[in-house]
Amino acid sequence: MTNLGDLEVFVRVIAAGSMSTAARDLGLSPAVVSKRIKRLEDKLGTRLLQRTTRQISLTEAGQGFHERVLSILAGLEEAEAYASGRSSEVNGILKISAPTSFGRLHVAPHLKSFMRAHPDLAIHLVLSDELTDIVGGGFDLAIRIAELTDSSLVAKRLAPVRRLLCASPGYLAEHGIPETIEDLKSHRCLPAHNNDSWRLEGPNGPVTLRPEGSLITNSSEVIREAVIGGLGIALRSTWDVGGELKTGQLVQVLPAYESSRNVALSAVYPSRQFLPAKVRLFIDYLAELYGPVPYWDL
């Protein structure tokens, strides 16, 4: 049977991205870590890692092995917590991925309360607008805003997401208020990315638009500031601009059209038979915090 400690070393190497960093985290020498990885590969009869002078990467066999080892270690952690009656007492590190703006506005401000309730737990929050490889990146869970498709991952819906067309009163006073979807062709539109399509649900069913604008950026936060500043019409989520809509800095445009209701805020995590207590507790915390009618829509 494979040594459990070797599995833990293997997982730590992948999470750290290098043997030297993993060795430092584990309090071992790089030579010992390298020896234990080689022993594991010899035991399995296959190469798990591709090594270069600058980085390591998983082989195809290593990728599948890593996914299964994560599941095994998570199951052991949950089994220990269950057997010892510590299912609500968690420690270690909870590694989370979240979209940049949402994480800054609606995750970071609420960490204090959760961490105060679980003082032995450390949070590693990574904000990125790129689609995160949860397994490869060693994440416990990712927060995603999307219409999720079938995958090997498990998703728990946390809250609905409303996306609507909006503009500043100043822009509408200067350029007029569009009365139909066709009118948008004569307006300045602000897609989050230059090739983004706007998928809307209207009175006559779904509508897809490919808006064109004079501002090109890969930053959703830049678009947010642009629409508030009066540069055009944008499709924005209420979690992002709900405050500006309430104060009148922004006005909803074409209110009969909003984005697909299939888009939702979800917590996504690797499929595991036993969900680690730290992941379950954090997902439950967010679900209660946001709820079926999130606070930004009230």
Salt bridges, closest charged atoms under 4 A:
ASP6 OD1 - ARG36 NE 2.87
ASP6 OD1 - ARG39 NH2 2.75
GLU41 OE1 - ARG51 NH2 3.06
ASP42 OD2 - LYS38 NZ 2.96
GLU174 OE2 - HIS175 NE2 3.77
GLU182 OE1 - LYS185 NZ 2.96
ASP196 OD2 - HIS193 ND1 3.45
GLU221 OE2 - ARG104 NH2 2.86
GLU225 OE2 - ARG224 NH1 3.09
ASP240 OD1 - ARG224 NE 3.12
ASP240 OD2 - ARG236 NH2 2.42
GLU244 OE2 - ARG224 NH2 2.78
GLU258 OE2 - ARG162 NH2 2.55
